[in-house]
Amino acid sequence: MAHIDLSIPKSVQENAKRALKLRDEYGFGGTEVGEHMAEQLAEGGDLTEEEVRHVSQYFPRHAGDNLDETGQGDERPSRGYIAWMLWGGDEGREWSEGVVKKLDERDEKEQKG
């Protein structure tokens, strides 16, 4: 069975760290679950397969959130943007969905035996 890399990419760690700072600064954005996940992502290391699946499930549900107000310049970031970034942002989506695809392919092969 091939090893599937569950380590958190640096870009995802950085997005989570930025989101935690924005949440502290503005006092809004995301939930306690999102904040806890951001703390895990910011720490780096590996997630479990279940945790990576949990991250990937966040994005399709929240793709319509207001992601345009990013807090660049003097602009206030939107609640949706902070929440999105707590889960690793676009890089978190790309990474988690890629890992889940590999996990699903592996599981399918194992079922076929």
C-alpha positions as CSV (number, residue, x, y, z in Angstrom):
1,M,0.0,0.0,0.0
2,A,1.4,3.4,-1.0
3,H,2.1,6.0,1.6
4,I,-0.2,9.0,1.4
5,D,1.5,12.2,2.7
6,L,-0.7,13.9,5.4
7,S,1.7,16.6,6.2
8,I,0.4,20.2,6.2
9,P,2.0,22.4,3.5
10,K,3.7,25.6,4.6
11,S,1.3,27.7,2.6
12,V,-1.6,26.2,4.5
13,Q,0.1,26.8,7.8
14,E,0.7,30.4,6.9
15,N,-2.9,31.0,5.8
16,A,-4.1,29.6,9.1
17,K,-1.7,31.7,11.1
18,R,-2.8,34.9,9.2
19,A,-6.5,34.0,9.9
20,L,-5.9,33.5,13.6
21,K,-4.2,37.0,13.7
22,L,-7.1,38.5,11.8
23,R,-9.7,36.8,14.1
24,D,-7.8,38.2,17.2
25,E,-7.5,41.6,15.7
26,Y,-11.2,42.0,14.5
27,G,-12.9,39.7,17.0
28,F,-14.9,37.8,14.3
29,G,-14.8,35.2,11.6
30,G,-15.2,31.5,11.8
31,T,-16.4,29.3,14.6
32,E,-14.6,27.6,17.5
33,V,-14.3,24.5,15.3
34,G,-12.6,26.6,12.6
35,E,-10.4,28.3,15.2
36,H,-9.3,24.9,16.6
37,M,-8.6,23.6,13.1
38,A,-6.5,26.7,12.3
39,E,-4.5,26.1,15.4
40,Q,-3.8,22.6,14.2
41,L,-3.0,23.7,10.7
42,A,-0.7,26.5,11.9
43,E,1.3,24.1,14.1
44,G,2.2,22.0,11.0
45,G,3.0,18.3,11.1
46,D,0.5,15.7,10.0
47,L,-3.3,15.5,10.3
48,T,-5.1,12.2,10.5
49,E,-7.0,10.9,7.4
50,E,-10.2,11.8,9.2
51,E,-9.0,15.4,9.9
52,V,-8.0,15.9,6.2
53,R,-11.4,14.7,5.1
54,H,-13.0,17.2,7.6
55,V,-10.9,20.0,6.2
56,S,-11.9,19.2,2.6
57,Q,-15.6,19.0,3.5
58,Y,-15.5,22.7,4.7
59,F,-14.8,24.2,1.4
60,P,-17.7,23.2,-0.8
61,R,-20.2,24.3,1.8
62,H,-18.6,27.8,2.1
63,A,-17.4,28.6,-1.5
64,G,-20.1,31.3,-1.7
65,D,-18.9,33.2,1.4
66,N,-17.7,36.7,0.8
67,L,-14.1,36.1,0.0
68,D,-13.4,39.4,-1.8
69,E,-12.8,41.5,1.3
70,T,-9.4,40.3,2.3
71,G,-8.3,43.0,4.7
72,Q,-5.6,44.3,2.2
73,G,-4.7,47.9,2.7
74,D,-7.1,49.6,5.2
75,E,-10.0,47.3,4.3
76,R,-11.7,45.2,6.9
77,P,-11.7,41.5,6.0
78,S,-15.1,39.8,5.7
79,R,-16.2,37.2,8.2
80,G,-16.3,34.7,5.4
81,Y,-12.7,35.5,4.3
82,I,-11.4,34.9,7.9
83,A,-13.3,31.7,8.2
84,W,-12.1,30.4,4.8
85,M,-8.5,31.2,5.8
86,L,-8.9,29.4,9.2
87,W,-9.3,26.2,7.1
88,G,-6.1,27.0,5.1
89,G,-7.6,29.2,2.3
90,D,-7.4,28.2,-1.3
91,E,-4.2,26.3,-0.7
92,G,-6.0,24.3,2.1
93,R,-8.8,23.4,-0.3
94,E,-6.4,22.3,-3.0
95,W,-4.3,20.3,-0.6
96,S,-7.1,18.6,1.3
97,E,-9.1,17.7,-1.8
98,G,-6.0,16.2,-3.4
99,V,-5.2,14.1,-0.4
100,V,-8.9,12.9,-0.1
101,K,-8.8,11.9,-3.8
102,K,-5.7,9.7,-3.1
103,L,-7.4,8.3,0.0
104,D,-10.6,7.4,-1.9
105,E,-8.6,5.8,-4.7
106,R,-6.6,3.7,-2.2
107,D,-9.8,2.7,-0.4
108,E,-11.5,1.7,-3.6
109,K,-8.5,-0.5,-4.6
110,E,-8.5,-2.1,-1.2
111,Q,-12.3,-2.9,-1.5
112,K,-11.8,-4.5,-4.9
113,G,-9.0,-6.5,-3.3
